[in-house]
Amino acid sequence: MFDKLREAIRDAAARHKNRPFLEAAMAACAYVALADGRISIGERGRVDDILEHLEQLTVFDPHEGVNLMNDYADALREDHEAGKAAVMKAVSHMAEDEEAAYLVARMCIAISDADGDFSAEERVAVGEVVEALNATGKIEF
């Protein structure tokens, strides 16, 4: 019984610790995926892969991540400027953590390439995310 309690506490702590990373990752993924006007099936599939395989995110239910991404996408569709401000605020929380910033930037690149078309709009969106992460010059795309 104590082992299960200890495991539950460890999982809760990991979720709490990694929540800002989940927020930043899903905000950035929504921003880049929607940059060309739509989120493709390939981009959604890539987000699912990221949620299921990236160690920092496996403590979360993948549906939570997808719902969060959808919330950011809806905000961008409803009022692009306000949605973009919310995305950049979430992303900027990772700017001080070089490893997290690198992972978020790499996710954006993976999302932009998921449908086989790294459009000019997606390239701009990735650049804006990289800038918000203070990773300009550290990430090539």
N, C-alpha and C positions, 0 to 999 in steps of 0.2 A: 504494500500500500504506500509506504513512504517513497519507494522508487518511482511510482506513478506520479505522486505529488511533486517530487523533485523534478521529474521530466516535464510536467505541466508548467511548473514555475520557470524552468529553463526556456521552454518554448515561448511563454508569455514575455519573458525578458528579451528574447531574440526578436520577437515581433515588434515590441516597443522600440528597441534599439534600431531596427531596420526600417521602421515605418517612414521616416523622412526619405530614405533611399527609394522605397517603393513609390512614394509620391513623386519624387523627381523623375524616376524612370518612366512611370506611366504618363506623366505630363509631357515629357520630352518625346516619348513614342507617339502620343496623340498628335502633338504639334507637327512632327516630321511626317507622319503617315497622312495627315490631312492637308499637308502643304499643297498638294496638287489637286485638291478639291474633293477627294474621296479616299476612304480607307479600303484598300483592296483585301481580298480574301488572303492573299499571300502575306500581306502585312499583318493581318490578324493572326494568321498561323505562326508568324515569326514571334509575335508577342507571346503567344501561348508557349512556344518553345523556350523563350527567355524565362517566363514565369516558372516553368517546370524544371529548368536545369541550372539556373544561376543560383549558386549556394545562398547568397544573401536574400533571395526571394522565396526559397522553397519552404520557409516557415509560414508563408501565407497561402491561403486557399487561392488557387489561380483565378477563381471567379471574382474574388475581391480585387485583384489587379486589373482584370478585364473591365469590371464595373468602374473602377477608378479612371481607367483610360477613356472609357465611354463618357464619363462625366466631364473630363477635360475636353474631349472632342465636341460634346454638346455645348459647352461654354464657348468654345471657339466659333461654332456655327451660329450661336445666338448673338454674340457680340464679340467680334474678332479681337478688338483691342483689349477689352476687359479680360477675355479668355487668354490672350497672349500674355497679359500682365500676370495672371494667375500661374500660367505655365512657367514663366521666367522666374517668378518668386520661388516656386517649388524647386526648380532646377538650381537656382543660385545657392540653395542650402547645401549643395554638394561641392561648392567651389573651394572650400577650405580642405577638403579631403581628396587628395590627389588620386588615390586609387578609385574612389567612388566616382569622381569626375570622369576619369578615364573610362570606367565601365558604362556610365550613362552615355558618353559620347560614342563609344563603340556600339551600343544598342541602337542609337540613332542611325548610324551608318548601316547596321544590319537591317533595320526597318526600311530604310530608303532603298536598299538593294533587294528587298524581299520579292518585289513584283517584277524584277528584272529591268526596271527603268528608273535610274537615278536622275530624276528630272531636275531642271534648273530651279524650280520652286523648292524641291526637297533639298537641293544643295544649299540654297540660301537658308532654309530652316535649320539644317544641321549646323551651318556656320553661326547662326544666332545662338543656338544651344551651346555650342563650343565656347563662344564668347561669354555667355552667362556663367559658364563653368570656369572661367579664367584659364582655359586650356588652349587658347589660340597659340599656334606655333608648336604645340605639343602633340596635336592630333592631326594626322593627314587624312584627307578624304578626297 
